[in-house]
Amino acid sequence: MIQLRIENILEERELSIYWLAKQTGIDYPILWKLIRGKMRGFPFEYIDLLCEAFDCQPGDLMVRTPSGATRPSSAKKDNLKKTRKKLKRG
């Protein structure tokens, strides 16, 4: 299964969906659905717009996971965020 890493990239760079919507011109509700995995397909143009906003390559936006794998739970995400903050503080 192919999953988008948009949320991860936004978190790593401390950016918001609102910022991304302004940079790409993609409506906020569409980005929200992309990030939450609620869309099954989208125009290739979005990939180009996202790559331009993040200054990355298409492969940086996606990751392939084994079939049946699920997205990390919010609890796991919260723990990751706390760990990252602690590491940043040094």
MOPAC internal coordinates of N, CA, C and O (Angstrom, degrees):
PM7 1SCF
backbone

  N    0.0000 0     0.00 0     0.00 0    0    0    0
  C    1.4402 1     0.00 0     0.00 0    1    0    0
  C    1.5342 1   108.37 1     0.00 0    2    1    0
  O    1.2310 1   120.87 1   -42.50 1    3    2    1
  N    1.3155 1   115.93 1   137.50 1    3    2    1
  C    1.4646 1   121.12 1   178.60 1    5    3    2
  C    1.5256 1   108.62 1   -96.25 1    6    5    3
  O    1.2310 1   120.47 1   -51.46 1    7    6    5
  N    1.3228 1   116.71 1   128.54 1    7    6    5
  C    1.4600 1   121.46 1   177.96 1    9    7    6
  C    1.5195 1   109.53 1  -121.76 1   10    9    7
  O    1.2310 1   121.32 1   -36.19 1   11   10    9
  N    1.3128 1   115.07 1   143.81 1   11   10    9
  C    1.4593 1   120.12 1   177.59 1   13   11   10
  C    1.5182 1   110.21 1   -82.28 1   14   13   11
  O    1.2310 1   120.67 1   -34.45 1   15   14   13
  N    1.3114 1   116.32 1   145.55 1   15   14   13
  C    1.4607 1   122.81 1  -179.19 1   17   15   14
  C    1.5256 1   111.97 1  -104.75 1   18   17   15
  O    1.2310 1   119.70 1  -159.74 1   19   18   17
  N    1.3218 1   118.18 1    20.26 1   19   18   17
  C    1.4608 1   121.43 1  -175.28 1   21   19   18
  C    1.5220 1   110.85 1   -56.52 1   22   21   19
  O    1.2310 1   120.51 1   133.33 1   23   22   21
  N    1.3322 1   116.63 1   -46.67 1   23   22   21
  C    1.4629 1   120.33 1  -178.59 1   25   23   22
  C    1.5320 1   111.07 1   -61.69 1   26   25   23
  O    1.2310 1   120.42 1   138.19 1   27   26   25
  N    1.3205 1   116.81 1   -41.81 1   27   26   25
  C    1.4659 1   120.82 1   178.95 1   29   27   26
  C    1.5240 1   111.16 1   -61.72 1   30   29   27
  O    1.2310 1   121.02 1   135.89 1   31   30   29
  N    1.3217 1   115.66 1   -44.11 1   31   30   29
  C    1.4692 1   120.34 1  -179.02 1   33   31   30
  C    1.5228 1   110.24 1   -64.63 1   34   33   31
  O    1.2310 1   120.59 1   137.21 1   35   34   33
  N    1.3276 1   116.47 1   -42.79 1   35   34   33
  C    1.4660 1   119.83 1   178.10 1   37   35   34
  C    1.5240 1   110.57 1   -60.37 1   38   37   35
  O    1.2310 1   120.27 1   135.46 1   39   38   37
  N    1.3392 1   117.10 1   -44.54 1   39   38   37
  C    1.4662 1   120.93 1   179.88 1   41   39   38
  C    1.5268 1   111.39 1   -64.50 1   42   41   39
  O    1.2310 1   120.39 1   134.83 1   43   42   41
  N    1.3381 1   116.86 1   -45.17 1   43   42   41
  C    1.4647 1   120.94 1  -179.28 1   45   43   42
  C    1.5246 1   111.39 1   -59.52 1   46   45   43
  O    1.2310 1   120.68 1   143.81 1   47   46   45
  N    1.3152 1   116.31 1   -36.19 1   47   46   45
  C    1.4609 1   121.07 1  -176.61 1   49   47   46
  C    1.5289 1   112.94 1   -98.16 1   50   49   47
  O    1.2310 1   121.43 1  -176.17 1   51   50   49
  N    1.3409 1   114.86 1     3.83 1   51   50   49
  C    1.4641 1   121.34 1   179.71 1   53   51   50
  C    1.5287 1   111.76 1    54.19 1   54   53   51
  O    1.2310 1   121.50 1  -131.09 1   55   54   53
  N    1.3329 1   114.74 1    48.91 1   55   54   53
  C    1.4612 1   122.19 1   179.04 1   57   55   54
  C    1.5213 1   108.81 1  -115.77 1   58   57   55
  O    1.2310 1   120.69 1   -15.70 1   59   58   57
  N    1.3241 1   116.29 1   164.30 1   59   58   57
  C    1.4629 1   120.64 1  -178.11 1   61   59   58
  C    1.5328 1   110.97 1  -112.53 1   62   61   59
  O    1.2310 1   121.70 1   -15.04 1   63   62   61
  N    1.3160 1   114.34 1   164.96 1   63   62   61
  C    1.4661 1   119.83 1   175.15 1   65   63   62
  C    1.5283 1   108.90 1   -63.20 1   66   65   63
  O    1.2310 1   120.45 1   143.91 1   67   66   65
  N    1.3411 1   116.74 1   -36.09 1   67   66   65
  C    1.4657 1   120.10 1   178.05 1   69   67   66
  C    1.5305 1   110.66 1   -60.22 1   70   69   67
  O    1.2310 1   120.56 1   136.56 1   71   70   69
  N    1.3196 1   116.54 1   -43.44 1   71   70   69
  C    1.4690 1   120.71 1   177.60 1   73   71   70
  C    1.5229 1   109.62 1   -58.83 1   74   73   71
  O    1.2310 1   121.03 1   133.19 1   75   74   73
  N    1.3361 1   115.63 1   -46.81 1   75   74   73
  C    1.4616 1   120.36 1  -177.74 1   77   75   74
  C    1.5260 1   111.16 1   -63.76 1   78   77   75
  O    1.2310 1   120.25 1   141.01 1   79   78   77
  N    1.3210 1   117.14 1   -38.99 1   79   78   77
  C    1.4664 1   120.70 1   178.37 1   81   79   78
  C    1.5287 1   110.36 1   -61.77 1   82   81   79
  O    1.2310 1   120.52 1   137.71 1   83   82   81
  N    1.3274 1   116.61 1   -42.29 1   83   82   81
  C    1.4691 1   119.83 1   179.08 1   85   83   82
  C    1.5188 1   111.62 1   -67.09 1   86   85   83
  O    1.2310 1   120.20 1   139.31 1   87   86   85
  N    1.3187 1   117.23 1   -40.69 1   87   86   85
  C    1.4683 1   121.65 1  -177.91 1   89   87   86
  C    1.5216 1   112.47 1   -68.56 1   90   89   87
  O    1.2310 1   120.67 1   142.91 1   91   90   89
  N    1.3345 1   116.33 1   -37.09 1   91   90   89
  C    1.4651 1   119.95 1  -173.24 1   93   91   90
  C    1.5245 1   113.41 1   -97.78 1   94   93   91
  O    1.2310 1   120.46 1   154.60 1   95   94   93
  N    1.3301 1   116.72 1   -25.40 1   95   94   93
  C    1.4571 1   119.72 1  -173.67 1   97   95   94
  C    1.5248 1   112.03 1    81.80 1   98   97   95
  O    1.2310 1   120.40 1  -175.36 1   99   98   97
  N    1.3325 1   116.85 1     4.64 1   99   98   97
  C    1.4661 1   121.23 1   176.24 1  101   99   98
  C    1.5279 1   107.34 1   -83.45 1  102  101   99
  O    1.2310 1   120.49 1   -49.00 1  103  102  101
  N    1.3088 1   116.68 1   131.00 1  103  102  101
  C    1.4653 1   120.74 1  -178.25 1  105  103  102
  C    1.5241 1   111.49 1   -57.71 1  106  105  103
  O    1.2310 1   121.13 1   -36.89 1  107  106  105
  N    1.3360 1   115.45 1   143.11 1  107  106  105
  C    1.4632 1   121.82 1  -179.98 1  109  107  106
  C    1.5358 1   112.21 1   -53.25 1  110  109  107
  O    1.2310 1   118.94 1   131.96 1  111  110  109
  N    1.3489 1   119.63 1   -48.04 1  111  110  109
  C    1.4762 1   118.69 1  -179.03 1  113  111  110
  C    1.5264 1   113.30 1   -59.56 1  114  113  111
  O    1.2310 1   120.43 1   146.46 1  115  114  113
  N    1.3219 1   116.78 1   -33.54 1  115  114  113
  C    1.4790 1   120.15 1   178.11 1  117  115  114
  C    1.5224 1   109.49 1   -68.71 1  118  117  115
  O    1.2310 1   120.40 1   134.91 1  119  118  117
  N    1.3383 1   116.84 1   -45.09 1  119  118  117
  C    1.4701 1   119.63 1   178.42 1  121  119  118
  C    1.5212 1   110.67 1   -61.54 1  122  121  119
  O    1.2310 1   120.39 1   138.88 1  123  122  121
  N    1.3272 1   116.87 1   -41.12 1  123  122  121
  C    1.4624 1   121.09 1   179.76 1  125  123  122
  C    1.5234 1   109.78 1   -59.04 1  126  125  123
  O    1.2310 1   120.59 1   134.45 1  127  126  125
  N    1.3417 1   116.49 1   -45.55 1  127  126  125
  C    1.4665 1   120.44 1   179.49 1  129  127  126
  C    1.5309 1   111.19 1   -64.68 1  130  129  127
  O    1.2310 1   120.22 1   140.54 1  131  130  129
  N    1.3320 1   117.19 1   -39.46 1  131  130  129
  C    1.4736 1   120.15 1   177.45 1  133  131  130
  C    1.5245 1   110.66 1   -61.29 1  134  133  131
  O    1.2310 1   120.96 1   132.96 1  135  134  133
  N    1.3220 1   115.78 1   -47.04 1  135  134  133
  C    1.4624 1   121.11 1  -177.46 1  137  135  134
  C    1.5218 1   111.32 1   -64.47 1  138  137  135
  O    1.2310 1   120.21 1   141.19 1  139  138  137
  N    1.3070 1   117.21 1   -38.81 1  139  138  137
  C    1.4717 1   122.03 1  -177.68 1  141  139  138
  C    1.5280 1   113.15 1   -83.67 1  142  141  139
  O    1.2310 1   120.50 1   178.26 1  143  142  141
  N    1.3312 1   116.65 1    -1.74 1  143  142  141
  C    1.4577 1   119.71 1   179.09 1  145  143  142
  C    1.5192 1   113.44 1    73.75 1  146  145  143
  O    1.2310 1   120.56 1  -154.25 1  147  146  145
  N    1.3187 1   116.53 1    25.75 1  147  146  145
  C    1.4695 1   121.25 1  -177.79 1  149  147  146
  C    1.5236 1   112.55 1   -91.59 1  150  149  147
  O    1.2310 1   120.25 1   176.07 1  151  150  149
  N    1.3250 1   117.13 1    -3.93 1  151  150  149
  C    1.4744 1   120.85 1   178.98 1  153  151  150
  C    1.5169 1   108.63 1  -111.55 1  154  153  151
  O    1.2310 1   120.98 1   -43.46 1  155  154  153
  N    1.2997 1   115.73 1   136.54 1  155  154  153
  C    1.4661 1   120.56 1   179.12 1  157  155  154
  C    1.5191 1   111.84 1   -90.26 1  158  157  155
  O    1.2310 1   120.05 1   158.65 1  159  158  157
  N    1.2950 1   117.51 1   -21.35 1  159  158  157
  C    1.4541 1   120.81 1  -179.50 1  161  159  158
  C    1.5149 1   110.07 1  -155.59 1  162  161  159
  O    1.2310 1   121.44 1   -20.05 1  163  162  161
  N    1.3286 1   114.85 1   159.95 1  163  162  161
  C    1.4600 1   120.36 1   179.28 1  165  163  162
  C    1.5233 1   107.94 1  -159.80 1  166  165  163
  O    1.2310 1   120.24 1   -20.27 1  167  166  165
  N    1.3234 1   117.14 1   159.73 1  167  166  165
  C    1.4677 1   120.18 1  -178.12 1  169  167  166
  C    1.5381 1   112.47 1   -64.71 1  170  169  167
  O    1.2310 1   120.76 1   -35.58 1  171  170  169
  N    1.3248 1   116.15 1   144.42 1  171  170  169
  C    1.4687 1   120.91 1   176.58 1  173  171  170
  C    1.5277 1   110.94 1   -58.94 1  174  173  171
  O    1.2310 1   120.21 1   153.25 1  175  174  173
  N    1.3093 1   117.21 1   -26.75 1  175  174  173
  C    1.4549 1   121.48 1   178.30 1  177  175  174
  C    1.5324 1   110.98 1   -56.07 1  178  177  175
  O    1.2310 1   120.43 1   145.83 1  179  178  177
  N    1.3287 1   116.79 1   -34.17 1  179  178  177
  C    1.4736 1   120.29 1   179.20 1  181  179  178
  C    1.5264 1   110.92 1   -61.96 1  182  181  179
  O    1.2310 1   120.69 1   140.70 1  183  182  181
  N    1.3176 1   116.29 1   -39.30 1  183  182  181
  C    1.4654 1   119.61 1   179.56 1  185  183  182
  C    1.5200 1   109.92 1   -61.05 1  186  185  183
  O    1.2310 1   120.56 1   136.09 1  187  186  185
  N    1.3266 1   116.53 1   -43.91 1  187  186  185
  C    1.4575 1   120.46 1   178.98 1  189  187  186
  C    1.5316 1   110.84 1   -63.29 1  190  189  187
  O    1.2310 1   120.14 1   136.52 1  191  190  189
  N    1.3267 1   117.33 1   -43.48 1  191  190  189
  C    1.4645 1   121.11 1   179.63 1  193  191  190
  C    1.5320 1   111.35 1   -63.84 1  194  193  191
  O    1.2310 1   120.68 1   138.63 1  195  194  193
  N    1.3229 1   116.31 1   -41.37 1  195  194  193
  C    1.4678 1   120.53 1   179.03 1  197  195  194
  C    1.5249 1   110.69 1   -66.22 1  198  197  195
  O    1.2310 1   120.38 1   136.79 1  199  198  197
  N    1.3342 1   116.88 1   -43.21 1  199  198  197
  C    1.4718 1   120.45 1   178.33 1  201  199  198
  C    1.5234 1   111.26 1   -61.78 1  202  201  199
  O    1.2310 1   120.67 1   140.72 1  203  202  201
  N    1.3102 1   116.33 1   -39.28 1  203  202  201
  C    1.4609 1   120.11 1   178.50 1  205  203  202
  C    1.5315 1   110.71 1   -64.89 1  206  205  203
  O    1.2310 1   120.47 1   135.45 1  207  206  205
  N    1.3334 1   116.70 1   -44.55 1  207  206  205
  C    1.4651 1   120.26 1  -179.30 1  209  207  206
  C    1.5272 1   111.89 1   -65.06 1  210  209  207
  O    1.2310 1   120.53 1   139.24 1  211  210  209
  N    1.3247 1   116.59 1   -40.76 1  211  210  209
  C    1.4712 1   121.01 1  -177.31 1  213  211  210
  C    1.5273 1   112.86 1   -90.57 1  214  213  211
  O    1.2310 1   120.14 1   173.89 1  215  214  213
  N    1.3344 1   117.34 1    -6.11 1  215  214  213
  C    1.4560 1   121.80 1  -175.76 1  217  215  214
  C    1.5297 1   109.86 1    53.16 1  218  217  215
  O    1.2310 1   121.50 1  -122.62 1  219  218  217
  N    1.3313 1   114.74 1    57.38 1  219  218  217
  C    1.4658 1   120.17 1  -177.42 1  221  219  218
  C    1.5165 1   109.99 1  -140.52 1  222  221  219
  O    1.2310 1   120.63 1     0.97 1  223  222  221
  N    1.3120 1   116.39 1  -179.03 1  223  222  221
  C    1.4550 1   123.98 1   176.93 1  225  223  222
  C    1.5300 1   109.11 1  -102.27 1  226  225  223
  O    1.2310 1   119.74 1   -22.71 1  227  226  225
  N    1.3392 1   118.11 1   157.29 1  227  226  225
  C    1.4638 1   120.40 1  -179.09 1  229  227  226
  C    1.5342 1   113.84 1   -52.99 1  230  229  227
  O    1.2310 1   120.00 1   143.24 1  231  230  229
  N    1.3077 1   117.60 1   -36.76 1  231  230  229
  C    1.4678 1   120.86 1   179.49 1  233  231  230
  C    1.5147 1   113.22 1   -63.72 1  234  233  231
  O    1.2310 1   120.39 1   155.93 1  235  234  233
  N    1.3340 1   116.85 1   -24.07 1  235  234  233
  C    1.4622 1   120.59 1   178.55 1  237  235  234
  C    1.5301 1   111.32 1   -73.00 1  238  237  235
  O    1.2310 1   120.46 1   160.59 1  239  238  237
  N    1.3230 1   116.72 1   -19.41 1  239  238  237
  C    1.4659 1   121.54 1  -176.86 1  241  239  238
  C    1.5248 1   112.74 1   -87.64 1  242  241  239
  O    1.2310 1   120.16 1   164.97 1  243  242  241
  N    1.3273 1   117.30 1   -15.03 1  243  242  241
  C    1.4614 1   120.87 1  -172.24 1  245  243  242
  C    1.5116 1   112.11 1  -129.83 1  246  245  243
  O    1.2310 1   121.88 1   -24.70 1  247  246  245
  N    1.3235 1   114.01 1   155.30 1  247  246  245
  C    1.4582 1   120.83 1   174.35 1  249  247  246
  C    1.5324 1   107.42 1  -141.64 1  250  249  247
  O    1.2310 1   121.20 1   -37.95 1  251  250  249
  N    1.3080 1   115.31 1   142.05 1  251  250  249
  C    1.4747 1   119.51 1   177.00 1  253  251  250
  C    1.5140 1   108.17 1   -97.18 1  254  253  251
  O    1.2310 1   121.24 1   -51.64 1  255  254  253
  N    1.3224 1   115.22 1   128.36 1  255  254  253
  C    1.4627 1   121.01 1   178.27 1  257  255  254
  C    1.5208 1   108.90 1  -117.53 1  258  257  255
  O    1.2310 1   120.13 1   -24.45 1  259  258  257
  N    1.3129 1   117.36 1   155.55 1  259  258  257
  C    1.4632 1   119.35 1   178.03 1  261  259  258
  C    1.5269 1   110.71 1   -59.30 1  262  261  259
  O    1.2310 1   120.38 1   -31.12 1  263  262  261
  N    1.3183 1   116.88 1   148.88 1  263  262  261
  C    1.4622 1   120.74 1   178.26 1  265  263  262
  C    1.5232 1   109.55 1   -57.48 1  266  265  263
  O    1.2310 1   121.23 1   -40.02 1  267  266  265
  N    1.3127 1   115.26 1   139.98 1  267  266  265
  C    1.4602 1   120.42 1   179.58 1  269  267  266
  C    1.5105 1   113.69 1    88.52 1  270  269  267
  O    1.2310 1   119.78 1   168.87 1  271  270  269
  N    1.3336 1   118.02 1   -11.13 1  271  270  269
  C    1.4657 1   120.26 1   178.25 1  273  271  270
  C    1.5192 1   108.66 1   -71.34 1  274  273  271
  O    1.2310 1   121.08 1   -33.73 1  275  274  273
  N    1.3080 1   115.54 1   146.27 1  275  274  273
  C    1.4604 1   120.09 1  -179.76 1  277  275  274
  C    1.5091 1   109.68 1  -113.20 1  278  277  275
  O    1.2310 1   121.58 1   -12.85 1  279  278  277
  N    1.3183 1   114.58 1   167.15 1  279  278  277
  C    1.4540 1   120.43 1   176.28 1  281  279  278
  C    1.5233 1   109.09 1   -69.07 1  282  281  279
  O    1.2310 1   119.91 1   -27.34 1  283  282  281
  N    1.3370 1   117.78 1   152.66 1  283  282  281
  C    1.4543 1   119.89 1   177.88 1  285  283  282
  C    1.5271 1   110.45 1   -60.54 1  286  285  283
  O    1.2310 1   121.12 1   -36.90 1  287  286  285
  N    1.3214 1   115.45 1   143.10 1  287  286  285
  C    1.4672 1   119.09 1   179.07 1  289  287  286
  C    1.5187 1   109.99 1   -69.97 1  290  289  287
  O    1.2310 1   120.72 1   -17.83 1  291  290  289
  N    1.3268 1   116.22 1   162.17 1  291  290  289
  C    1.4662 1   119.53 1   179.50 1  293  291  290
  C    1.5197 1   111.40 1   -62.75 1  294  293  291
  O    1.2310 1   119.91 1   146.27 1  295  294  293
  N    1.3184 1   117.78 1   -33.73 1  295  294  293
  C    1.4677 1   119.78 1   178.88 1  297  295  294
  C    1.5257 1   109.93 1   -62.92 1  298  297  295
  O    1.2310 1   120.35 1   136.84 1  299  298  297
  N    1.3205 1   116.94 1   -43.16 1  299  298  297
  C    1.4651 1   120.04 1   178.29 1  301  299  298
  C    1.5254 1   110.38 1   -64.09 1  302  301  299
  O    1.2310 1   120.53 1   139.79 1  303  302  301
  N    1.3360 1   116.60 1   -40.21 1  303  302  301
  C    1.4582 1   120.43 1   178.90 1  305  303  302
  C    1.5193 1   110.77 1   -63.00 1  306  305  303
  O    1.2310 1   120.43 1   137.35 1  307  306  305
  N    1.3421 1   116.79 1   -42.65 1  307  306  305
  C    1.4599 1   120.63 1   179.24 1  309  307  306
  C    1.5238 1   110.88 1   -61.21 1  310  309  307
  O    1.2310 1   120.59 1   137.58 1  311  310  309
  N    1.3336 1   116.48 1   -42.42 1  311  310  309
  C    1.4596 1   120.34 1   178.26 1  313  311  310
  C    1.5203 1   111.33 1   -63.86 1  314  313  311
  O    1.2310 1   120.51 1   140.23 1  315  314  313
  N    1.3251 1   116.63 1   -39.77 1  315  314  313
  C    1.4630 1   120.00 1   177.98 1  317  315  314
  C    1.5265 1   110.83 1   -63.70 1  318  317  315
  O    1.2310 1   120.46 1   138.05 1  319  318  317
  N    1.3301 1   116.73 1   -41.95 1  319  318  317
  C    1.4617 1   120.79 1   179.23 1  321  319  318
  C    1.5300 1   110.60 1   -61.47 1  322  321  319
  O    1.2310 1   120.49 1   135.14 1  323  322  321
  N    1.3387 1   116.67 1   -44.86 1  323  322  321
  C    1.4663 1   120.78 1  -179.93 1  325  323  322
  C    1.5261 1   110.62 1   -62.39 1  326  325  323
  O    1.2310 1   120.84 1   137.58 1  327  326  325
  N    1.3345 1   115.99 1   -42.42 1  327  326  325
  C    1.4626 1   120.33 1   179.53 1  329  327  326
  C    1.5238 1   110.65 1   -63.01 1  330  329  327
  O    1.2310 1   120.50 1   136.38 1  331  330  329
  N    1.3324 1   116.66 1   -43.62 1  331  330  329
  C    1.4713 1   120.28 1   179.59 1  333  331  330
  C    1.5273 1   111.13 1   -61.80 1  334  333  331
  O    1.2310 1   120.62 1   138.83 1  335  334  333
  N    1.3306 1   116.41 1   -41.17 1  335  334  333
  C    1.4638 1   119.99 1   179.77 1  337  335  334
  C    1.5163 1   110.99 1   -63.43 1  338  337  335
  O    1.2310 1   120.69 1   138.00 1  339  338  337
  N    1.3431 1   116.28 1   -42.00 1  339  338  337
  C    1.4641 1   120.73 1   179.26 1  341  339  338
  C    1.5235 1   110.73 1   -62.80 1  342  341  339
  O    1.2310 1   120.97 1   138.39 1  343  342  341
  N    1.3469 1   115.75 1   -41.61 1  343  342  341
  C    1.4651 1   119.51 1   179.22 1  345  343  342
  C    1.5167 1   112.08 1   -65.66 1  346  345  343
  O    1.2310 1   120.62 1   143.45 1  347  346  345
  N    1.3200 1   116.42 1   -36.55 1  347  346  345
  C    1.4707 1   120.09 1   178.88 1  349  347  346
  C    1.5141 1   111.23 1   -65.20 1  350  349  347
  O    1.2310 1   120.76 1   142.16 1  351  350  349
  N    1.3407 1   116.15 1   -37.84 1  351  350  349
  C    1.4705 1   120.47 1  -179.54 1  353  351  350
  C    1.5166 1   111.67 1   -68.10 1  354  353  351
  O    1.2310 1   121.62 1   153.69 1  355  354  353
  N    1.3317 1   114.50 1   -26.31 1  355  354  353
  C    1.4481 1   119.83 1   176.26 1  357  355  354
  C    1.4589 1   112.78 1    84.59 1  358  357  355
  O    1.2310 1   120.10 1   180.00 1  359  358  357

